[in-house]
Amino acid sequence: MPNVTPAAHADDAETVNTLRIAVLRLSRRLRHLRVDRTLSLAEMSALGTLARCGAMTPGELARKEHVQPPSMTRIIALLVDRGLVRLEPHPEDRRQKLVAATDEAEAVLEASRGQRNAWLTQLADELDEEEWAALREAAPVLHKLAHL
């Protein structure tokens, strides 16, 4: 760690605390903006992972979503029943299946992203140009933090 004065540590702690509160509040508000409220947050998250990462085994999906395999099995069954995912044969292991998002899932995700982006845009319209510039610079850093 670089040589930093105690005052800088206090500033860093305050910044981290402010960031944590802001991220939690925005996250909570964004979670409630769902096009299809009949889908749970876990189901939407699994769909999003499949859309971003492509087809994968149920075990891989459970690991990526940080849930136990039996929980993922239930989520997948619900999503199959809704026509949002399909099970496909595994190309190398006939004992396994791959879970893949359907076109309908992509449409639900796109509508949800659109609704959330519109809400964030409406909030951001309240920012002045200097704040917008700071947000433009911070967005890639926040993205990096979210994926560490």
Secondary structure, 3 states (H helix, E strand, C coil): CCCCCHHHHHHHHHHHHHHHHHHHHHHHHHHCCCCCCCCCHHHHHHHHHHHHHCCECHHHHHHHHCCCHHHHHHHHHHHHHCCCEEEEECCCCCCCEEEEECHHHHHHHHHHHHHHHHHHHHHHCCCCHHHHHHHHHHHHHHHHHHCC
